[in-house]
Amino acid sequence: MKTIEIDDELYQYIAGQTQKIGESASEILRRLLLGDAEAKVVLPAEPVAAAPEVVLNSNIFDLINKQDLQAESSVVGRFLFILSTLARAHKKQFDKVLDIKGRNRLYFGRTAEELSEAGSSTNPKPIPNTGFWVITNSNTTRKKMMLTETAIKLGYSEQDAERIRDLL
């Protein structure tokens, strides 16, 4: 088996073409590109004008790459990686994280300053590839709680939110 690198947008498109649970990327590509007989894909008889792009929410389980996650050696690195993947899967909804707060401090914000002003020793860090920041000066249990709340806000079930939390 070979490994190829593709950009995030293309990966989301491929993942969005899944027709059955557990279908691998290889099966999807084989169906889309080769018209594999087992896949039972009906190809258009003549070229069709490009349809307007439909933006579908994906989910983190379609996008998470366990090798990349394991490459993050620190809890903070994995925390930021998981949040970044959630943001990529739920671009239009991710701003809901701004509602997640502690008793006396903000957990998420649009700027480092916003988080620094809301508490001491917050150690804000940018969530990669987003316009959001998150506090990182909290224990692992608190980070897991933040991931769980984020997943729930984005529409995951309690069970899936726990699976996301356990990625940390």
Salt bridges, closest charged atoms under 4 A:
ASP8 OD1 - ARG88 NH1 2.69
GLU23 OE2 - ARG31 NH2 3.13
ASP36 OD2 - ARG30 NE 3.95
ASP160 OD1 - ARG163 NH1 3.15
ASP166 OD1 - ARG165 NE 3.10
